């Protein structure tokens, strides 16, 4: 997107307002880090962002906040910006389930470090211990929201049918056969349909999903329950295959359309999880660009929406959107898509950005919450458009303004913001099973 340099705000005045409302936080590794987040415990959905996909403080803070929401406030779903079949391996681990059938190893697609890191391992180990004494129905689940798992999701649907409905498995193979030649390079499928005259596989995928939905009705008629976990997993994977096929075609029709299809799928998956779980309350982990209300950013001004905006619309005050930011330090990222991970130095934020204003407070770590009464001065100060930095899995410091900054009105984008003046990279896991981890650990290869 086009980014224009801003006229620097009166940083001292803005910083003074932020300083007056800042609530100091201890180190994210401290036992009492998450105590300040009890105020969000009455929500149904809490969305926790990140300004990068490779910062230790963001992952650790989200884990600590999520633990608090689970232990003290009854949250029972953790849904992350990851692929459903891969995150299912963590879900099986934390809920003490038998591993689901899969083809290949989890989290081996670029960027591997985004979920294969020590910070996620520590949270998964804690959640497994938390769940152990609980009845199966009361165990907290961990789910993937994303749309990229075409090959794995096809495999999961067929594996389910092979076990539970062998007669239907052959038909599923025939329908999915339309996509099988493209499942490892789905972008090539999208290009062939949009520009090469290839017939779309859409109708076959809709037919397969429809058959699974009919199967649910039959299960309910036969035994009074259509929501068994094995069926639920298969149905969701069929939805992913359908959504992924649309997504890869949309990539060649414009960035806004493909972005919207992806975030619509993530929101629809959240809604499916909320309907599936009794007394559902969810914590979402995703990038700020997904979690913050897109209508308050340059993304929304150019026609994009995201899961944060859709959740805000659906749940109103029962949804809390929390952004995270940092000024400087190191980050795990790559210099280009598909390149090797590096520990890269993060440049100090621009002075005409929100991060620059937060840095100017001189406070190392703090929470800013602008919900409720008595926050009018803060809301007013945060209601101007300024630049905001977003680092994904790729970081290009040499073109940082064009590559990583966009305009945002913070007061409308989030409900609260967590600030770390200095941060460091996550620690990726090697290909070996972590020392001391049980054999059931999902990243063991």
C-alpha positions as CSV (number, residue, x, y, z in Angstrom):
1,X,0.0,0.0,0.0
2,X,1.1,3.6,-0.5
3,X,2.4,5.2,2.7
4,X,2.9,8.9,3.1
5,X,5.2,10.4,5.6
6,X,3.3,12.2,8.3
7,X,3.7,15.6,9.8
8,X,5.3,14.8,13.2
9,X,2.7,15.3,16.0
10,X,3.5,17.2,19.1
11,X,5.2,14.1,20.5
12,X,5.7,15.6,24.0
13,X,2.0,16.3,24.4
14,X,0.9,12.9,23.1
15,X,3.5,11.2,25.2
16,X,2.4,13.1,28.3
17,X,-1.2,11.8,27.8
18,X,0.1,8.3,27.3
19,X,2.3,8.5,30.3
20,X,-0.6,9.7,32.5
21,X,-2.7,6.7,31.5
22,X,0.1,4.1,31.4
23,X,-0.1,1.1,33.8
24,X,3.3,-0.3,34.4
25,X,3.8,-4.0,33.7
26,X,6.5,-6.3,35.0
27,X,8.6,-8.5,32.7
28,X,6.3,-10.9,30.7
29,X,8.1,-13.8,32.3
30,X,7.2,-12.6,35.8
31,X,4.4,-14.6,37.6
32,X,2.2,-11.6,38.1
33,X,2.5,-10.1,34.6
34,X,-1.1,-11.0,33.6
35,X,-2.8,-9.8,36.8
36,X,-3.7,-6.5,35.2
37,X,-5.6,-8.3,32.5
38,X,-8.4,-9.5,34.8
39,X,-10.4,-6.5,33.6
40,X,-11.0,-8.3,30.3
41,X,-12.2,-11.5,31.9
42,X,-15.9,-10.7,31.3
43,X,-15.6,-10.7,27.5
44,X,-16.6,-13.6,25.3
45,X,-13.7,-13.1,22.8
46,X,-10.4,-11.5,23.6
47,X,-8.1,-10.9,20.6
48,X,-4.4,-10.6,21.4
49,X,-2.3,-9.2,18.6
50,X,1.4,-8.9,17.8
51,X,3.4,-6.4,15.8
52,X,5.7,-9.1,14.4
53,X,5.5,-12.9,14.0
54,X,8.8,-13.4,15.8
55,X,9.1,-11.6,19.1
56,X,9.5,-13.3,22.4
57,X,7.7,-10.7,24.5
58,X,4.6,-10.9,22.3
59,X,4.3,-14.7,22.5
60,X,5.1,-14.9,26.2
61,X,2.8,-12.1,27.1
62,X,-0.1,-13.6,25.1
63,X,0.6,-17.0,26.8
64,X,0.5,-15.4,30.3
65,X,-2.7,-13.5,29.6
66,X,-4.3,-16.5,28.1
67,X,-3.4,-18.7,31.1
68,X,-5.0,-16.1,33.4
69,X,-8.2,-15.9,31.3
70,X,-8.4,-19.7,31.4
71,X,-7.6,-20.2,35.1
72,X,-9.5,-17.3,36.5
73,X,-12.3,-16.6,34.0
74,X,-13.2,-19.8,32.3
75,X,-12.0,-19.3,28.8
76,X,-12.0,-22.6,26.9
77,X,-10.8,-22.0,23.4
78,X,-7.4,-20.8,22.1
79,X,-7.6,-20.1,18.4
80,X,-4.4,-19.0,16.5
81,X,-3.3,-17.7,13.1
82,X,-2.1,-21.2,12.1
83,X,-3.3,-24.0,9.9
84,X,-6.0,-26.2,11.4
85,X,-4.3,-29.6,10.7
86,X,-1.0,-28.5,12.2
87,X,-2.5,-26.8,15.2
88,X,-4.6,-30.0,15.6
89,X,-1.5,-31.8,16.6
90,X,-1.0,-29.4,19.5
91,X,-4.7,-29.7,20.3
92,X,-4.4,-33.5,20.5
93,X,-1.4,-33.0,22.8
94,X,-2.9,-30.5,25.2
95,X,-6.2,-32.4,25.4
96,X,-4.6,-35.8,25.8
97,X,-6.2,-37.2,22.6
98,X,-4.9,-39.7,20.2
99,X,-3.0,-38.0,17.3
100,X,-5.2,-37.3,14.2
101,X,-4.2,-38.9,10.9
102,X,-2.0,-36.7,8.8
103,X,0.3,-36.8,5.9
104,X,3.8,-35.4,6.8
105,X,5.1,-33.5,9.7
106,X,3.5,-30.5,11.3
107,X,4.7,-26.9,11.0
108,X,7.3,-27.6,8.3
109,X,5.9,-25.0,5.8
110,X,7.5,-21.6,5.8
111,X,7.6,-19.8,8.3
112,X,8.3,-22.8,10.6
113,X,9.5,-20.6,13.5
114,X,6.1,-18.9,13.9
115,X,4.7,-21.9,15.8
116,X,7.7,-24.1,16.2
117,X,9.3,-22.1,19.0
118,X,10.1,-22.5,22.7
119,X,7.5,-19.9,23.7
120,X,4.7,-22.0,22.1
121,X,6.1,-25.2,23.5
122,X,6.0,-23.8,27.0
123,X,2.4,-22.7,26.7
124,X,1.4,-26.1,25.2
125,X,3.1,-27.9,28.0
126,X,1.3,-25.8,30.6
127,X,-2.1,-26.3,28.9
128,X,-1.6,-30.1,28.8
129,X,-0.9,-30.0,32.6
130,X,-3.9,-27.8,33.1
131,X,-6.2,-30.1,31.1
132,X,-5.1,-33.4,32.6
133,X,-7.4,-33.5,35.7
134,X,-10.4,-32.2,33.8
135,X,-13.2,-34.1,32.1
136,X,-12.8,-34.3,28.4
137,X,-15.7,-31.9,27.7
138,X,-14.1,-29.3,30.1
139,X,-10.6,-29.4,28.5
140,X,-9.4,-26.2,26.8
141,X,-8.9,-26.7,23.0
142,X,-6.3,-25.1,20.8
143,X,-7.4,-24.5,17.2
144,X,-6.0,-23.2,13.9
145,X,-7.9,-20.4,12.0
146,X,-6.0,-20.2,8.8
147,X,-6.7,-21.3,5.2
148,X,-3.4,-22.6,3.8
149,X,-3.6,-26.3,4.6
150,X,-5.0,-27.6,1.2
151,X,-3.1,-30.9,1.0
152,X,-3.4,-31.7,4.7
153,X,-7.1,-30.9,4.8
154,X,-7.8,-33.1,1.8
155,X,-5.9,-35.9,3.5
156,X,-7.8,-35.4,6.8
157,X,-11.2,-35.6,5.1
158,X,-10.4,-38.8,3.2
159,X,-8.8,-40.4,6.3
160,X,-12.0,-39.7,8.3
161,X,-14.2,-41.2,5.6
162,X,-11.9,-44.3,5.2
163,X,-12.5,-45.0,8.9
164,X,-16.1,-44.0,9.3
165,X,-17.7,-44.2,5.9
166,X,-15.6,-46.2,3.4
167,X,-18.2,-46.1,0.7
168,X,-18.1,-42.3,0.7
169,X,-14.3,-42.2,0.7
170,X,-14.0,-43.3,-3.0
171,X,-16.3,-40.4,-4.0
172,X,-14.3,-38.0,-1.9
173,X,-11.2,-39.1,-3.7
174,X,-12.8,-38.6,-7.0
175,X,-14.0,-35.1,-6.1
176,X,-10.7,-34.0,-4.6
177,X,-8.9,-35.6,-7.5
178,X,-9.6,-32.3,-9.4
179,X,-7.2,-30.6,-7.0
180,X,-4.7,-33.3,-6.2
181,X,-2.3,-32.4,-9.0
182,X,-2.1,-28.9,-7.6
183,X,-2.2,-29.5,-3.8
184,X,1.5,-28.8,-3.3
185,X,1.4,-25.7,-5.6
186,X,-2.1,-24.3,-5.1
187,X,-1.0,-20.9,-6.4
188,X,-0.4,-22.5,-9.8
189,X,-3.9,-23.9,-9.7
190,X,-5.3,-20.4,-9.1
191,X,-3.3,-19.0,-11.9
192,X,-4.3,-21.8,-14.3
193,X,-8.0,-21.2,-13.5
194,X,-7.9,-17.4,-13.7
195,X,-5.5,-17.0,-16.6
196,X,-5.1,-20.4,-18.2
197,X,-8.6,-21.6,-19.0
198,X,-8.5,-24.5,-16.4
199,X,-12.0,-25.4,-15.2
200,X,-12.6,-24.6,-11.5
201,X,-12.9,-27.4,-9.0
202,X,-15.4,-25.4,-6.9
203,X,-18.5,-27.4,-7.6
204,X,-16.8,-30.7,-6.6
205,X,-15.7,-29.3,-3.4
206,X,-19.1,-27.8,-2.5
207,X,-20.6,-31.2,-3.3
208,X,-18.2,-32.9,-0.9
209,X,-18.9,-30.4,1.9
210,X,-22.6,-30.8,1.3
211,X,-22.3,-34.6,1.7
212,X,-20.5,-34.2,5.0
213,X,-23.2,-31.8,6.3
214,X,-25.8,-34.4,5.3
215,X,-23.8,-37.0,7.2
216,X,-24.1,-34.8,10.3
217,X,-27.8,-34.8,10.0
218,X,-27.8,-38.6,9.6
219,X,-25.6,-38.9,12.7
220,X,-28.0,-36.8,14.7
221,X,-31.0,-38.9,13.5
222,X,-29.2,-42.2,14.2
223,X,-27.7,-41.4,17.6
224,X,-28.8,-38.0,18.7
225,X,-25.3,-36.4,18.2
226,X,-23.7,-35.0,15.1
227,X,-20.9,-33.2,16.9
228,X,-18.4,-35.9,17.6
229,X,-14.8,-34.6,17.5
230,X,-13.8,-36.9,14.6
231,X,-16.7,-35.7,12.5
232,X,-16.2,-32.0,13.6
233,X,-12.6,-32.2,12.5
234,X,-13.4,-33.7,9.1
235,X,-16.2,-31.1,8.4
236,X,-13.9,-28.2,9.3
237,X,-11.2,-29.6,7.0
238,X,-13.7,-29.9,4.2
239,X,-14.6,-26.2,4.8
240,X,-10.9,-25.4,4.6
241,X,-10.5,-27.2,1.2
242,X,-13.5,-25.2,-0.1
243,X,-12.1,-21.9,1.3
244,X,-8.6,-22.5,0.1
245,X,-9.7,-23.2,-3.4
246,X,-11.5,-19.8,-3.5
247,X,-8.5,-18.1,-1.8
248,X,-5.9,-19.3,-4.4
249,X,-8.2,-18.2,-7.3
250,X,-8.7,-14.8,-5.7
251,X,-5.0,-14.2,-5.4
252,X,-5.0,-13.3,-9.1
253,X,-8.0,-11.0,-8.8
254,X,-6.5,-8.5,-6.3
255,X,-4.9,-8.3,-2.8
256,X,-8.1,-7.0,-1.1
257,X,-10.2,-9.9,-2.3
258,X,-7.8,-12.6,-1.2
259,X,-7.2,-10.8,2.1
260,X,-10.9,-10.6,2.8
261,X,-11.5,-14.2,1.9
262,X,-8.8,-15.3,4.3
263,X,-10.1,-13.2,7.2
264,X,-13.7,-14.1,6.5
265,X,-12.7,-17.8,6.8
266,X,-10.9,-17.1,10.1
267,X,-14.0,-15.4,11.5
268,X,-16.3,-18.2,10.2
269,X,-14.0,-20.7,11.9
270,X,-14.2,-18.7,15.1
271,X,-18.0,-18.8,14.9
272,X,-18.0,-22.5,14.2
273,X,-15.8,-23.1,17.3
274,X,-18.1,-20.9,19.4
275,X,-21.1,-22.9,18.3
276,X,-19.3,-26.2,18.9
277,X,-18.1,-25.5,22.5
278,X,-20.5,-25.3,25.4
279,X,-20.3,-21.9,27.2
280,X,-17.7,-20.9,24.6
281,X,-15.2,-18.2,25.4
282,X,-12.2,-17.7,23.1
283,X,-8.8,-16.1,23.1
284,X,-7.4,-15.3,19.6
285,X,-3.7,-15.0,18.8
286,X,-3.0,-13.3,15.5
287,X,-1.1,-10.4,14.1
288,X,-2.2,-6.8,14.9
289,X,-3.2,-6.5,11.2
290,X,-5.8,-9.2,11.7
291,X,-6.8,-8.4,15.3
292,X,-7.2,-4.7,15.1
293,X,-10.4,-3.2,13.6
294,X,-9.4,-2.8,9.9
295,X,-12.0,0.0,9.4
296,X,-9.7,2.2,11.5
297,X,-6.7,1.6,9.3
298,X,-5.4,2.2,5.7
299,X,-6.3,-1.5,5.1
300,X,-10.0,-0.7,5.7
301,X,-9.8,2.5,3.8
302,X,-8.8,0.5,0.7
303,X,-11.5,-2.1,1.0
304,X,-10.1,-4.7,3.3
305,X,-11.7,-6.1,6.5
306,X,-10.3,-8.5,9.1
307,X,-11.3,-10.9,11.9
308,X,-11.0,-8.0,14.4
309,X,-13.6,-5.9,12.6
310,X,-15.9,-8.8,12.0
311,X,-15.7,-9.9,15.7
312,X,-16.3,-6.3,16.9
313,X,-19.4,-6.2,14.7
314,X,-20.7,-9.6,15.9
315,X,-19.9,-9.3,19.6
316,X,-19.8,-5.6,20.3
317,X,-18.5,-4.9,23.8
318,X,-18.2,-8.6,24.4
319,X,-15.1,-8.6,22.2
320,X,-11.9,-7.0,23.3
321,X,-9.2,-6.1,20.8
322,X,-5.7,-5.7,22.3
323,X,-2.7,-4.6,20.2
324,X,1.0,-5.1,21.0
325,X,3.9,-2.9,20.0
326,X,7.7,-2.5,20.3
327,X,10.3,0.1,19.4
328,X,13.5,-1.8,18.9
329,X,15.4,-5.0,19.6
330,X,15.6,-8.2,17.6
331,X,13.1,-10.3,15.7
332,X,13.0,-13.7,14.1
333,X,12.1,-13.1,10.4
334,X,13.3,-13.7,6.9
335,X,14.6,-11.2,4.3
336,X,12.2,-12.7,1.6
337,X,9.3,-15.2,1.4
338,X,10.7,-18.7,1.7
339,X,14.1,-17.6,2.8
340,X,15.9,-18.8,5.9
341,X,15.0,-17.4,9.3
342,X,17.4,-14.8,10.7
343,X,17.6,-13.0,14.0
344,X,17.4,-9.4,12.6
345,X,17.9,-6.1,14.3
346,X,14.7,-4.0,14.5
347,X,15.2,-0.4,13.7
348,X,14.0,2.2,16.3
349,X,10.5,3.3,15.2
350,X,9.9,6.5,13.3
351,X,9.2,9.6,15.3
352,X,6.0,10.2,13.4
353,X,4.5,6.8,14.3
354,X,2.4,5.5,17.2
355,X,5.5,3.5,18.3
356,X,7.5,6.7,18.4
357,X,4.9,8.3,20.7
358,X,4.9,5.3,23.0
359,X,8.7,5.3,23.1
360,X,8.7,9.0,24.0
361,X,6.9,8.1,27.3
362,X,10.2,6.7,28.6
363,X,8.4,3.8,30.2
364,X,9.8,0.3,29.4
365,X,6.6,-1.8,29.6
366,X,3.0,-0.7,30.1
367,X,-0.7,-1.4,29.4
368,X,-2.9,1.4,28.0
369,X,-6.7,0.7,28.3
370,X,-9.1,3.3,26.9
371,X,-12.4,1.6,27.5
372,X,-14.9,3.0,29.9
373,X,-15.4,6.4,31.6
374,X,-12.7,8.8,32.5
375,X,-10.7,8.1,29.4
376,X,-11.9,10.9,27.2
377,X,-8.5,12.7,27.1
378,X,-6.8,9.5,26.1
379,X,-9.3,8.6,23.4
380,X,-9.0,12.1,21.9
381,X,-5.2,11.8,21.8
382,X,-5.4,8.4,20.1
383,X,-8.0,9.5,17.6
384,X,-5.7,11.0,15.0
385,X,-4.2,9.0,12.1
386,X,-0.5,8.2,12.6
387,X,1.8,5.6,11.1
388,X,1.9,2.1,12.7
389,X,4.5,-0.6,12.1
390,X,3.7,-4.1,11.1
391,X,6.4,-6.8,10.6
392,X,5.2,-10.2,9.5
393,X,7.4,-13.1,8.7
394,X,9.4,-11.0,6.2
395,X,11.3,-7.9,7.5
396,X,12.9,-5.4,5.1
397,X,14.5,-2.7,7.2
398,X,16.1,-1.1,4.1
399,X,12.6,-0.2,2.8
400,X,10.9,0.0,6.2
401,X,8.6,2.9,5.5
402,X,7.1,1.4,2.3
403,X,7.2,-2.2,3.5
404,X,6.1,-2.0,7.1
405,X,4.2,1.2,7.9
406,X,0.5,2.0,7.4
407,X,-1.8,4.6,8.8
408,X,-4.1,3.8,11.7
409,X,-6.4,5.5,14.2
410,X,-5.4,3.7,17.4
411,X,-8.5,4.6,19.4
412,X,-10.7,2.8,16.9
413,X,-8.4,0.1,16.0
414,X,-8.0,-1.4,19.4
415,X,-9.5,-1.3,22.9
416,X,-6.1,-1.5,24.7
417,X,-2.4,-1.7,23.8
418,X,0.6,-3.5,25.4
419,X,3.9,-1.8,24.9
420,X,7.5,-3.2,25.1
421,X,10.1,-0.6,24.5
422,X,12.7,-3.2,23.7
423,X,12.2,-6.8,22.7
424,X,14.0,-9.9,21.4
425,X,13.5,-12.7,19.0
426,X,11.6,-15.9,19.7
427,X,13.7,-19.1,20.1
428,X,12.9,-21.5,17.3
429,X,12.9,-25.3,17.9
430,X,15.2,-27.5,16.0
431,X,14.0,-30.5,14.1
432,X,14.7,-32.7,17.0
433,X,12.2,-33.4,19.8
434,X,12.8,-30.9,22.6
435,X,14.9,-32.3,25.4
436,X,12.7,-33.7,28.1
437,X,9.5,-33.5,26.1
438,X,7.2,-36.5,26.1
439,X,6.9,-38.7,23.0
440,X,3.5,-37.3,22.4
441,X,4.9,-33.8,21.9
442,X,3.5,-32.7,18.5
443,X,6.7,-31.1,17.1
444,X,8.8,-34.3,17.6
445,X,10.0,-35.4,14.2
